[in-house]
Amino acid sequence: QVQLVQSGAEVKKPGASVKVSCKASGYTYTTYGISWVRQAPGQGLEWLGWISTDNGNTDYPQKFQGRVTMTTDTSTATTYMELRNLKSDDTAVYYCAREHTSLFDYWGQGTLVTVSS
Amino acid sequence: SYELTQPPSVSVSPGQTASITCSGEKLGEKYVCWYQQKPGQSPVLVIHQDNQRPSGIPERFSGSNSGNTATLTISGTQAMDEADYYCQAWDSSTYVFGTGTEVTVL
């Protein structure tokens, strides 16, 4: 069965960086892209960007350009999302999601990132 | 930037029909997806391409999209359908989510 398993919770100080991983299994990894979506406490969903697991091409919304980097390792079927220069309002649960034809059909379990001094 | 607006909350009695709207400029010209999220859980896709149900999603979930409004309808609502629901569309190379609707089954 399709599974996306993410790395564990992180606590970071303002200005630091965080790198979250998402390991895929149960399907051909390079057939589907991976998007990252976050959810601040009590808030809605926000898209951080997308990566092609086939060739590593990325697409980031303007809001996160220059601050987020997504990478892929086909040898381990793992996708990474790094967010730099963290601020308190980056505190959120970060999800990876399998993407195809503009929909997200499988989601990881989420990774809580807390930014606090 | 593109915005999708949903009512903050919808209440429905068990067995009745719940309708959740999602409004955006010329939304009917885009494909809309809907996600269900229960407390402490990851979102689950319940409708894609306006009105298509993924495998395993009950028939009581249906969708429509026309003009500036997409609608998720839950017919014969059950207690297990109590959750937050988000619409989602693609615009100008960006995935956009709606503001979210909390469905309460009273």
Interface residues (C-beta under 8 A of the other chain):
Chain A: S35 V37 G44 L45 E46 W47 W50 D59 P61 Y95 A97 T101 S102 L103 F104 D105 W107 G108 Q109 G110
Chain B: Y31 C33 Y35 S42 P43 V44 L45 H48 Q49 P54 Y86 Q88 W90 S93 T94 Y95 V96 F97 G98 T99 G100
